[in-house]
Amino acid sequence: MISRILLLVLSVSFLFSSCKKDESPIVLEPGSNLKEISSLSSFESEIKTGVSMMYFHATWCSICNAQKPNIEATANDAELKAFKFGIVDKDKHSDIATKFNISGQPVTVFFKDGIEKQRLSGGGHSPQKLKDILKSIN
């Protein structure tokens, strides 16, 4: 009986410790085409014309952090230089997230001339999948 209680306490403790928020800032590769978006006006400016891919994340989110290399690889693909790429910290810029109905994270949203064309939730989206979506919207 005591071992079951101990196991339960340890399990609950592990669950909460693995969900703690890590407020470390996002670090982009030097020379990355992925632009950190820091205001609603800059977000709207980026998506206004052309095709863009915007990645909403939270710094404490492990799924977001696992997806980030795929986002950066897509942004830095030489074939995709004509596209715009942005990354938005959902916690810091809740006004942007609210305006574009982003309730969870990670969320990748594709725009053409300011109009949302497609949205992906969660992680596990390969650079090739992201690239294919961008090309299909163009």
Rosetta blueprint (number, residue, H / E / L):
1 M L
2 I H
3 S H
4 R H
5 I H
6 L H
7 L H
8 L H
9 V H
10 L H
11 S H
12 V H
13 S H
14 F H
15 L H
16 F H
17 S H
18 S H
19 C L
20 K L
21 K L
22 D L
23 E L
24 S L
25 P L
26 I L
27 V L
28 L L
29 E L
30 P L
31 G L
32 S L
33 N L
34 L E
35 K E
36 E E
37 I L
38 S L
39 S L
40 L H
41 S H
42 S H
43 F H
44 E H
45 S H
46 E H
47 I H
48 K L
49 T L
50 G L
51 V E
52 S E
53 M E
54 M E
55 Y E
56 F E
57 H E
58 A L
59 T L
60 W L
61 C L
62 S H
63 I H
64 C H
65 N H
66 A H
67 Q H
68 K H
69 P H
70 N H
71 I H
72 E H
73 A H
74 T H
75 A H
76 N L
77 D L
78 A H
79 E H
80 L H
81 K L
82 A L
83 F L
84 K E
85 F E
86 G E
87 I E
88 V E
89 D E
90 K L
91 D L
92 K L
93 H L
94 S H
95 D H
96 I H
97 A H
98 T H
99 K H
100 F L
101 N L
102 I L
103 S L
104 G L
105 Q L
106 P L
107 V E
108 T E
109 V E
110 F E
111 F E
112 K E
113 D L
114 G L
115 I E
116 E E
117 K E
118 Q E
119 R E
120 L E
121 S E
122 G L
123 G L
124 G L
125 H L
126 S L
127 P H
128 Q H
129 K H
130 L H
131 K H
132 D H
133 I H
134 L H
135 K H
136 S H
137 I H
138 N L
